Amino acid sequence: MKVLYGLAIALIVLAAAAVAYAVSPRALEAVERPDPQSFDKAAVAHGERLALIGNCAECHTAERGGAYAGGRPIPTPLGTIYSTNITPDPETGIGTWSQEAFRRAMYEGLDREGQHLYPAFPYHHFTKVMPDDVDALYAYLMTREPVRNEPPENELRFPFNLRPLLAGWKLLYLDNERFAGLSDADEKVNRGAYLVQGLGHCGGCHTPRNALQAEKQDEFLRGEVTEGWYAPAIAGDVPAAVKWNEAQLADYLAGRWLEEHGVALGAMAPVAHNLSRVPDEDVAAISAYIVSLMEGDKLEADAEITGAVGEPPDSGDIGAVIYAGACAVCHEASPSPSATGLPLAYSTSLRIPTPLNLVRIVEEGVKPPEGQPGRYMPGFAGALTEDQMVALATYLRGQFTGLEPWADVDDVVARRMRNESGTKAGTAEAE
Amino acid sequence: MITLNVNGSTFDTETAPETPLLYVLRNEMELNGAKFGCGLGQCGACTVLADGRPIFSCLTPIAMLAGREITTLEGLGSIDSPGPVQKAFMDEQAAQCGYCIPGMIMRAHALLLQNSAPDETTIREALEPSLCRCGTHMRILRAVHRASEGFQQQTSAAGEASQ
């Protein structure tokens, strides 16, 4: 078995090397860093809006690092990738990149020197972006403050550390075609589809991936674990208690709190913070497209759904006791508007196929973006033991959704809480 | 009945299992160091330690704490013999109204148990869940820096003294 496996790997490596040789990309000439004044102001402003929609700063900025200066670790199942510096610093950033080199990176996943880039940089989405928008993004990035910062080397397992292999990946999964438009949709939904499938790269987190980390096109936006959070299905039968409508989703995407759905959390929180700063019509378009993909019978938004427990808990169920003593004070009849939690019958985190998000929210709490007003929930890391977390998660799922218990709850809790108390990697990521 | 282990002594209570620890500490045990601030885990005045980690006692049902080691402000020292963090807070005159200070001290103590020489950023992050409305933050930070100097020797000395 091991021999076969080794042989298969060797064959793949050889085949990919042959392909890589055959299509060996060339380096593009280094240019003098363009004068920031030379860019059209309107293009720079347009690029700023696009950069927010693309959520570029989130991956390309390290914790406490300079904006767009890279170095943020991106955990993947194949190892850790560090984001690149996309400030116009000539030596460590993209200061010597021409507009042509930038376009090639966005459409073909190559850096200026012709080296393959990993699809953690979602060029398989950016191929859909129109050239004018790519150029506006270039104008925006080239007018940022240059920051000298050399990101660490990637830490990927063999053979994934061999960049020429990416030529094979691209042959299989990269379709260098611009967005063609939906045939049966109005202008707003079309605009939304363009933003979602292209720059917004929502599928980067929300679409399940295969073993080679390519998004499964036939499961578009059907939910996946990415960067330590489960990004729920946002197309098809979505795990919400009540129906989403366009206005609600637009509010949610702009970081606002909704009585029936709560607020963007985890890896979605920075996305929502960015979208709160783009024009409403873009967010409305994204919302219209996403809502058009949702199916399945759900309760209407005004349905009577409280799920309040009200009674003293059964003292034999520690999960019920914890809910009554620790959670209900905010999640049922809170005394304070700032501490009004989502009635848990509305919770998406209780309806997804894994307790991962619930465990993280309970451990880490909820904080609004730095310096912004918003909902707050204290983190309970250190307060709950693993057994208590399992009991709480199991109780909440049963009490508020009536769905099947989570089969993997012990595993998820053990993995999450041991990691949390060991390295704090998880919490750092969420803050 | 639930048996709690607080500052090294056991305490039996018949109170309902979902009752937050803070009420048992203050009303039954008369340990008034931990304060009731918001009752929602937002201000940190009620902070105590469970197995060395800070928790909001206003939101922690006693059923969760059976068999675990609880430490309150009173467990760190007394007026005659303050613990190193308490002494540092007094030396730096870090209290104004003082309501948040027990929580601040407990969080600082938990941090120093993990890391006896934290840098400024680490201290700020560790104390972030505790709010102070008087604005003595700079003194509090100085107190934690002071406490970290020689924290280890003093805790081991205090540990021996209390036994």
Boltz contact constraints between the chains, C-beta under 6 A:
constraints:
  - contact:
      token1: [A, 313]
      token2: [B, 18]
      max_distance: 6.0
  - contact:
      token1: [A, 315]
      token2: [B, 17]
      max_distance: 6.0
  - contact:
      token1: [A, 321]
      token2: [B, 17]
      max_distance: 6.0
  - contact:
      token1: [A, 321]
      token2: [B, 18]
      max_distance: 6.0
  - contact:
      token1: [A, 321]
      token2: [B, 61]
      max_distance: 6.0
  - contact:
      token1: [A, 321]
      token2: [B, 63]
      max_distance: 6.0
  - contact:
      token1: [A, 322]
      token2: [B, 61]
      max_distance: 6.0
  - contact:
      token1: [A, 324]
      token2: [B, 18]
      max_distance: 6.0
  - contact:
      token1: [A, 325]
      token2: [B, 18]
      max_distance: 6.0
  - contact:
      token1: [A, 325]
      token2: [B, 20]
      max_distance: 6.0
  - contact:
      token1: [A, 325]
      token2: [B, 61]
      max_distance: 6.0
  - contact:
      token1: [A, 326]
      token2: [B, 59]
      max_distance: 6.0
  - contact:
      token1: [A, 326]
      token2: [B, 61]
      max_distance: 6.0
  - contact:
      token1: [A, 339]
      token2: [B, 40]
      max_distance: 6.0
  - contact:
      token1: [A, 378]
      token2: [B, 41]
      max_distance: 6.0
  - contact:
      token1: [A, 378]
      token2: [B, 56]
      max_distance: 6.0
  - contact:
      token1: [A, 382]
      token2: [B, 53]
      max_distance: 6.0
  - contact:
      token1: [A, 382]
      token2: [B, 55]
      max_distance: 6.0
  - contact:
      token1: [A, 383]
      token2: [B, 55]
      max_distance: 6.0
  - contact:
      token1: [A, 383]
      token2: [B, 60]
      max_distance: 6.0
  - contact:
      token1: [A, 388]
      token2: [B, 64]
      max_distance: 6.0
